[in-house]
Amino acid sequence: MAEAIDRVGFVRATRTLTPTIRLIEIEPVDGFVAPTPGSHLDVSVMIGDRPDVRSYSVVGPCADGAYRIAVKRLEASRGGSAYMWSLAPGSRLAHSAPGNHFGLTLGRPDYLLLAGGIGVTPIFSHALALQRAGARFRLVYACRSRSDLALADELRGEIGDRLEIVIGEERGRVDVAGEIARLDADGEVYVCGPIGMLETARRAWAESGRPPDRLRFETFGASGRWPAVPFALKIPRLGKEIHVPATQSLLDALEAAGVEMIADCRRGECGLCALPILGLNGVVDHRDVFFSDAEKAANAKLCTCVSRVYGSEITLDTPDR
Ligand SMILES: Cc1cc2nc3c(=O)[nH]c(=O)nc-3n(C[C@H](O)[C@H](O)[C@H](O)COP(=O)(O)OP(=O)(O)OC[C@H]3O[C@@H](n4cnc5c(N)ncnc54)[C@H](O)[C@@H]3O)c2cc1C
């Protein structure tokens, strides 16, 4: 559920952290609401001449009353992140109060924090909060290359050797199952990273037999295994044929064509917008974290908010209700 965009702030400063990640400090005009670890702001962005909303995790406790967010500029995108990169000191932006779907539960005997790429932003706040609480934890931060590392020096300064950095080009992938095996039996894991990392963590967690609710994760949306391409969507029950451009989600295309949809999170977590698949010419790029591996392989349904077709056509049924 999106937060209400009912506040205004001004950009106080920006700092380029990596060639594609920029830190933006936002000074709120309507009063500062202290973020809890894992919070995000919803921000109004302009996509061409149309307003839209993007979410950005708050980086750190922001003790000086200014929100800090770090935005990764995506090339293959509709343009929300590029808009954020166009902001300069003095720019005005409309935003929400901090909302949190990735809150930290204190009091566990042990924690594993797993961050992949820009997924470090909420994990940064979790790490600082655990450090301040004197909790036992480790943070494994994976990036493709050393030049992608953001906030690593700040993290090292705050949490020292509790931070382990895994650079894909140098050391390959994180041994997620091994990391989970090292965790106390009553420990908790927090993961934020690309879909592959989330799926690996979910699989390893299930295989470890630990309680499902002790694995907590946040997805940033929609990165898939294949690039976004345009495709045709047929809904025989409604007699509709819809063109889904590369720059529009299936859900947005369905709603724009007047199909009544039920949706909530719009980032592949809740499964409310899933529809049954009747036919396919191509492969389904399942970009959600709602369906299990077996359900994705069975291809009976897809989450229309994030998943796409890499191919030419899909035939869907309407929701069973
Ligand atoms: C709770 C939360 C916290 C977040 N925190 C951060 C953060 O700290 N830093 C940060 O940089 N980002 C964060 N994000 C992501 C951010 O909100 C934006 O999604 C991101 O900036 C990309 O916006 P965009 O318009 O540039 O790209 P989009 O167009 O939204 O594209 C994003 C991804 O979706 C894919 N995609 C593009 N078009 C489509 C389409 N038509 N259908 C399906 N998929 C498509 C792209 O391949 C790309 O991987 C967060 C998201 C959430 C939900």
The ligand as an ORCA input file, in Angstrom:
! r2SCAN-3c Opt
* xyz 0 1
  C      10.023     -0.210     -0.454
  C      10.953      0.165     -1.595
  C      12.178      0.743     -1.333
  C      13.020      1.093     -2.381
  N      14.237      1.650     -2.092
  C      15.063      2.010     -3.090
  C      16.344      2.594     -2.803
  O      16.721      2.767     -1.646
  N      17.121      2.954     -3.846
  C      16.734      2.758     -5.161
  O      17.479      3.125     -6.073
  N      15.549      2.181     -5.451
  C      14.695      1.834     -4.458
  N      13.483      1.286     -4.763
  C      13.095      1.159     -6.179
  C      12.504      2.487     -6.686
  O      11.251      2.726     -6.074
  C      12.259      2.497     -8.203
  O      11.572      1.336     -8.559
  C      13.545      2.597     -8.975
  O      14.168      3.855     -8.721
  C      13.312      2.428    -10.466
  O      12.414      3.369    -10.944
  P      12.413      3.698    -12.498
  O      11.192      4.463    -12.817
  O      13.728      4.281    -12.887
  O      12.384      2.254    -13.112
  P      11.136      1.310    -13.457
  O      10.582      1.674    -14.767
  O      10.215      1.291    -12.316
  O      11.932     -0.036    -13.605
  C      12.391     -0.732    -12.467
  C      12.706     -2.140    -12.867
  O      11.558     -2.672    -13.448
  C      11.865     -3.181    -14.719
  N      10.826     -2.691    -15.592
  C      10.891     -1.607    -16.372
  N       9.765     -1.476    -17.054
  C       8.982     -2.492    -16.663
  C       7.696     -2.896    -17.003
  N       7.027     -2.262    -17.938
  N       7.145     -3.975    -16.399
  C       7.844     -4.657    -15.475
  N       9.091     -4.317    -15.148
  C       9.644     -3.252    -15.726
  C      13.189     -2.634    -15.146
  O      13.879     -3.648    -15.875
  C      13.821     -2.322    -13.859
  O      14.579     -3.424    -13.427
  C      12.634      0.892     -3.724
  C      11.388      0.307     -3.991
  C      10.567     -0.050     -2.943
  C       9.232     -0.669     -3.267
*
